[in-house]
Amino acid sequence: MLIVVLLVIVLVIAGVAGLITWIRRARSCARTIDVPDTEPDRVFTGDVLCKHVMMSGSISRLELFDWGVRLHGIAISRWIVPTWEARYEDLAIAELVALRFSRVAVWFRLRGEPDGIGFLTHWSQDILRELEKHGVPVNRAVTRIDRTEELYRSPR
C-alpha cells in the first residue's frame, strides 16, 4: 500500500513539474505591445508553433485588426498559450512552413529579428490574403522543416 501511495505522489509531482515547464516554455514565446482595445476584423482558429511548444486541438485564435495581429489562446487555454502581438509594419514576412507530420503554419517573422511565431491552421491562404491587404509581404511556397529551431535562424 505504501508503494502505491508513493507512486501516486511521484506521479502528481511529475505532472505538476511538467505543467510548470510547459507554461514557462509557452510564455517564452509571448510578445505583447501597446495596442488599442478594439474588436478584431477577422478571427481564425488554429494552434501555436514556436521554439519550445507546438500545440494542437484548435485552442488558439489569430485575430486580425486594423493595427496588426494578435495570436492567443481561447478562454480555456489562455494560461498555456502565449499571447503574441505585432503591428503590420513590424512584420517582415508571413510565410508558410510545415513540419513533416503537421498542418501548414503561417510563420510570422519580425523585421530585423530571427524571432517569430507560427499559427497552425487550415485557413493559411485566407490569412495570407488578409495580410497582403495590409501590405505584409507573403510567401505562399511551403517550406518544409525538420525542427522549429530552423525557423529562428537569421532572416533569409
Buried (B, 14 or more C-beta within 10 A) or exposed (E): EEEEEEEEEEEEEEEEEEEEEBBEBBBEBBBEEEEEEEEBEEEBBBBBBBBBBBBEEBBBBBBBBEBBBBBBBEEEBBEBBBBBBBEBEBBBBBBBBBBEEBBBBBBBBBEEEEBBBBBBBEBBBEBBEBBEEBEBEBBEEEBEBEEBEEBBEEEE
